[in-house]
Amino acid sequence: MPAVLEALRTGAPYDNWLLVFDNAAGVETVRNYFPTDGPGKVIVTSRNRVSERIATLLPVP
């Protein structure tokens, strides 16, 4: 896992990546898998509304 996080952080070999965590119990349960920096984006889908306090909420009907 450290090698994957390092690749995402540096953007090598891809500098335009999207990491998706679908139906997570909450952001805190997957936060350890987030790259600390990097050129890509992270999306977390969850039914847990507690995540609203630490993430940008985008309701999906």
C-alpha positions in Angstrom: 0.0 0.0 0.0 2.8 2.5 0.7 4.0 2.2 -2.9 0.5 3.0 -4.3 0.1 6.0 -2.0 3.6 7.2 -3.2 2.7 6.8 -6.8 -0.6 8.8 -6.3 1.3 11.5 -4.4 3.9 11.9 -7.1 1.6 11.5 -10.0 3.9 8.8 -11.6 3.1 7.3 -13.9 -0.3 9.0 -14.1 -0.8 12.6 -13.1 -4.6 12.7 -13.6 -6.1 10.0 -11.4 -9.4 9.5 -9.6 -9.6 7.4 -6.4 -13.2 6.3 -5.6 -14.3 4.7 -2.3 -17.9 3.6 -2.9 -20.4 3.2 0.0 -17.8 3.8 2.7 -19.0 3.7 6.3 -17.6 7.3 6.5 -14.7 9.4 5.5 -12.8 8.4 8.6 -12.9 4.7 7.7 -11.0 5.3 4.4 -8.9 8.4 5.2 -5.8 6.3 5.9 -5.9 5.4 2.2 -5.9 9.0 0.9 -2.6 10.2 -0.6 -1.2 13.1 1.4 -0.9 15.2 -1.7 -1.0 14.7 -5.4 -2.5 15.8 -8.7 -5.6 13.6 -8.6 -9.0 13.6 -6.9 -10.6 11.5 -4.2 -14.3 10.7 -4.1 -16.0 9.0 -1.2 -19.7 7.9 -1.4 -21.4 7.2 1.8 -24.8 7.2 3.4 -23.3 8.4 6.6 -24.2 12.1 7.0 -21.5 12.6 9.7 -19.0 13.1 6.8 -20.6 16.5 6.1 -18.4 18.0 8.9 -15.1 17.1 7.2 -16.0 16.8 3.5 -17.8 18.7 0.7 -21.3 17.3 0.4 -22.8 16.7 -3.0 -26.2 15.1 -2.7 -27.1 12.5 -5.3 -30.8 11.6 -5.8 
